[in-house]
Amino acid sequence: MYIAYLVVALIVLIFLFNFFHILREYERAVVFTLGRFWRVKGPGLIIVVPIIQQYVRVELRTVVMDIPPQDVISRDNVSVRVNAVVYFRVIDPQRAIIQVEDYQTAVSQLAQTTLRSVLGQHELDEMLAERNKLNAHIQQILDEHTDAWGIKIGMVEIKHIDLNESMIRAIARQAEAERERRAKVIHADGELQASKKLLEAAQILSQQPQALQLRYLQTLSNIAEEKNSTIVFPLPIEILQAFSKNK
């Protein structure tokens, strides 16, 4: 007799214990009554009537999700493997549970397909040089699609863009050729500027014969400082004309 009472009391305690649940600050409970959505509860102590009511626990903290490496063919037909990381959080627990079966799997699959689609529209150079722009574009697309699920995409970051060895060597050769091209352009610009200055100097000297003679004598003085044993130099006709004019 006492054992039967004890069993009944134990069943009642277990039943009453299932009434009470404690949710942390970052947790919410989506409660259903007889299969229909009732309300979102939490945090703290909540009461859920067993059998009649059921609840699903949802976390509101930011989730860090790794996107597995994806094979992407760029617009210039270069095959690369790209992986990324997505930061998102639930802002509407009701929609996150009701509108999609498994929101984490849904976000992961959507991020994979969006990553391949967006990167496939760009060339390899854009992937390597404009990563921030691509991150923002992917985030915008994901945020638009997940808004109906009550999910906010906080950030998307492309982690690695892996190239095969042949492509790495080709990029190295391209970079070396680009450096040589720039060096030649700089050298050509320098030659052009120097030629313009020489032309201006020649025009000035041609207008002043005395200046040309002084320049000639200065050149002779520089040659003499080298201490050569014999110096042979032409005598400009302008000097002779200057002497003849003095006479």
ZADO-159136 format. One line per field, with one value per residue (C-alpha): z negated, y, x negated; residue in three letters. Coordinates in Angstrom, 2 decimals. Example, Ala and Ser with C-alpha at 12.3 -4.5 7.8 and 13.67 -1.06 7.14 Angstrom:
! ZADO-159136
z: (-7.80 -7.14)
y: (-4.50 -1.06)
x: (-12.30 -13.67)
type: (ALA SER)
***
This chain:
! ZADO-159136
z: (0.00 -1.03 2.01 4.28 2.57 2.92 6.62 7.15 5.22 7.26 10.52 9.33 8.40 11.79 13.47 11.45 12.05 15.81 15.35 14.59 16.83 16.49 19.49 19.56 20.55 24.15 24.53 25.50 25.59 28.50 26.84 28.69 27.20 28.78 31.79 32.32 31.64 28.37 27.42 26.93 23.28 21.35 20.01 16.42 14.97 17.31 16.88 19.57 19.08 19.97 22.77 23.63 24.35 25.94 26.41 28.52 27.01 29.21 28.60 29.41 29.30 32.47 34.22 35.95 38.88 41.09 44.76 46.19 49.09 52.33 55.85 57.77 61.42 61.82 64.74 66.39 66.14 63.18 60.81 57.10 53.74 51.39 47.82 45.61 42.21 41.51 38.33 37.71 34.88 34.36 33.87 34.13 32.46 33.69 37.38 36.92 35.70 37.76 41.13 41.64 40.50 39.40 39.62 39.08 41.92 44.08 43.48 44.23 47.52 48.60 47.78 49.86 52.95 52.59 52.21 55.44 57.30 56.30 56.75 60.12 61.41 60.73 62.09 60.01 59.60 58.12 55.67 54.43 54.39 53.53 50.78 48.57 51.42 52.07 48.36 48.24 51.39 50.04 46.69 48.36 50.38 47.37 45.19 47.72 47.91 44.17 43.07 43.61 41.19 38.41 38.80 39.07 40.92 38.99 41.13 43.87 44.24 47.02 45.25 47.93 51.71 52.66 56.06 57.69 58.20 61.92 61.28 58.52 60.90 63.60 61.18 60.13 63.77 64.36 61.33 62.49 65.98 64.46 62.38 65.47 67.40 64.68 64.52 68.27 68.14 65.32 67.21 70.40 68.47 67.04 70.49 71.83 69.03 69.44 73.19 72.63 70.19 72.60 75.39 73.23 72.28 75.93 76.90 74.18 75.10 78.78 77.96 75.94 77.64 74.62 72.42 74.84 74.64 70.83 70.84 73.17 70.90 67.84 69.59 70.31 66.66 65.57 67.98 66.71 63.14 64.16 64.48 67.90 69.46 72.84 73.68 77.27 77.88 80.84 80.90 81.51 84.27 81.92 79.84 82.90 83.97 80.52 80.74 84.26 83.08 80.25 82.72)
y: (0.00 2.44 1.47 2.40 5.80 6.31 5.51 7.88 10.65 10.14 10.36 13.56 15.11 14.25 15.65 18.87 19.08 19.09 22.21 24.40 25.21 27.72 29.61 31.52 35.18 34.31 31.65 31.81 29.16 28.95 27.41 25.45 24.57 21.51 22.02 25.68 28.50 30.23 32.61 33.11 32.87 33.59 34.21 32.97 30.58 29.51 27.15 24.64 22.26 18.74 16.86 19.90 22.18 21.69 24.15 24.55 26.19 28.84 30.63 34.32 34.43 35.00 31.74 31.34 28.96 27.70 27.30 24.20 24.77 25.36 24.75 27.99 28.79 32.51 34.59 34.27 30.43 29.94 27.09 27.92 26.54 29.09 28.79 31.41 32.03 33.44 35.21 35.26 35.31 34.72 37.92 36.38 32.93 32.38 32.68 30.80 27.74 27.99 29.29 26.87 23.29 23.66 27.27 26.45 23.93 26.32 29.16 26.86 25.62 29.10 30.48 27.77 28.37 32.16 31.98 30.02 32.22 35.56 34.61 33.01 36.44 37.94 37.44 36.05 39.45 40.84 37.93 38.60 42.42 43.27 40.78 43.32 44.26 40.61 40.00 42.85 41.61 38.07 39.38 41.53 38.60 36.28 38.92 39.46 35.73 34.97 37.93 35.83 33.25 35.79 35.61 38.50 37.98 39.97 39.42 37.24 36.78 34.92 33.05 31.39 31.34 28.32 28.11 25.21 25.34 26.13 29.13 30.40 30.26 32.03 34.81 35.16 35.52 38.05 40.08 40.02 41.18 43.96 45.14 45.16 47.11 49.73 50.03 50.60 53.18 55.05 54.95 56.20 59.04 60.02 60.06 62.18 64.72 64.86 65.42 68.28 69.93 69.49 71.02 74.03 74.42 74.21 76.88 79.20 78.64 79.20 82.62 83.63 82.73 83.95 81.45 78.68 79.72 79.75 76.27 75.08 76.49 74.91 71.54 71.98 72.78 69.61 67.52 69.09 68.08 64.42 64.81 63.24 63.50 64.71 66.55 67.03 69.19 71.04 74.79 76.13 78.67 80.86 81.58 82.64 84.88 86.44 87.22 88.62 90.92 92.21 93.18)
x: (0.00 -2.72 -4.72 -1.80 -1.49 -5.21 -5.10 -2.16 -3.93 -7.07 -5.09 -3.43 -6.78 -8.25 -5.17 -5.40 -9.14 -8.49 -6.37 -9.39 -12.32 -15.14 -16.45 -19.72 -19.94 -20.83 -18.11 -14.46 -11.73 -9.30 -6.22 -3.52 -0.12 1.46 -0.80 0.07 -2.36 -1.57 -4.38 -8.12 -9.21 -12.36 -14.84 -14.55 -11.98 -9.19 -6.26 -5.36 -2.44 -3.60 -1.81 0.31 -2.60 -5.99 -8.83 -11.94 -15.02 -16.70 -20.01 -20.36 -24.16 -26.17 -26.98 -30.34 -29.93 -32.75 -31.89 -33.62 -36.06 -34.18 -35.45 -34.93 -35.64 -36.29 -35.07 -38.51 -38.29 -40.64 -39.80 -40.28 -39.17 -37.66 -36.46 -34.84 -33.29 -29.81 -28.72 -24.97 -22.44 -18.74 -16.74 -13.25 -13.01 -9.46 -10.35 -13.63 -11.70 -8.50 -9.72 -12.61 -13.22 -16.87 -18.07 -21.76 -21.81 -19.81 -22.29 -25.22 -23.79 -22.75 -26.20 -27.91 -25.81 -26.05 -29.83 -30.19 -27.71 -29.24 -32.90 -32.14 -31.14 -34.57 -38.06 -40.90 -42.57 -39.36 -39.12 -42.65 -42.56 -38.94 -38.15 -36.37 -34.05 -33.20 -32.60 -30.10 -28.33 -27.95 -26.74 -24.10 -22.73 -22.64 -21.00 -18.22 -17.42 -17.66 -15.54 -12.39 -13.85 -14.39 -18.18 -20.63 -23.94 -26.52 -29.59 -31.06 -34.82 -36.62 -39.41 -41.53 -41.76 -43.86 -45.53 -47.33 -51.10 -50.95 -48.70 -50.99 -53.96 -51.96 -51.00 -54.65 -55.73 -52.97 -54.05 -57.68 -56.68 -54.60 -57.57 -59.80 -57.18 -56.95 -60.75 -60.94 -58.16 -59.90 -63.20 -61.52 -59.84 -63.20 -64.79 -61.93 -62.23 -66.03 -65.73 -63.29 -65.69 -68.62 -66.56 -65.73 -69.40 -70.48 -67.97 -69.22 -72.89 -72.17 -70.77 -73.86 -77.20 -79.15 -77.34 -78.30 -81.96 -81.85 -80.30 -83.07 -85.79 -84.15 -84.18 -87.92 -88.52 -86.73 -88.78 -92.02 -91.20 -91.38 -95.21 -95.52 -98.95 -97.71 -94.48 -93.42 -90.35 -88.87 -88.87 -85.37 -85.04 -83.00 -86.10 -88.09 -85.25 -85.20 -88.94 -88.53 -85.79 -87.99 -90.69)
type: (MET TYR ILE ALA TYR LEU VAL VAL ALA LEU ILE VAL LEU ILE PHE LEU PHE ASN PHE PHE HIS ILE LEU ARG GLU TYR GLU ARG ALA VAL VAL PHE THR LEU GLY ARG PHE TRP ARG VAL LYS GLY PRO GLY LEU ILE ILE VAL VAL PRO ILE ILE GLN GLN TYR VAL ARG VAL GLU LEU ARG THR VAL VAL MET ASP ILE PRO PRO GLN ASP VAL ILE SER ARG ASP ASN VAL SER VAL ARG VAL ASN ALA VAL VAL TYR PHE ARG VAL ILE ASP PRO GLN ARG ALA ILE ILE GLN VAL GLU ASP TYR GLN THR ALA VAL SER GLN LEU ALA GLN THR THR LEU ARG SER VAL LEU GLY GLN HIS GLU LEU ASP GLU MET LEU ALA GLU ARG ASN LYS LEU ASN ALA HIS ILE GLN GLN ILE LEU ASP GLU HIS THR ASP ALA TRP GLY ILE LYS ILE GLY MET VAL GLU ILE LYS HIS ILE ASP LEU ASN GLU SER MET ILE ARG ALA ILE ALA ARG GLN ALA GLU ALA GLU ARG GLU ARG ARG ALA LYS VAL ILE HIS ALA ASP GLY GLU LEU GLN ALA SER LYS LYS LEU LEU GLU ALA ALA GLN ILE LEU SER GLN GLN PRO GLN ALA LEU GLN LEU ARG TYR LEU GLN THR LEU SER ASN ILE ALA GLU GLU LYS ASN SER THR ILE VAL PHE PRO LEU PRO ILE GLU ILE LEU GLN ALA PHE SER LYS ASN LYS)
***
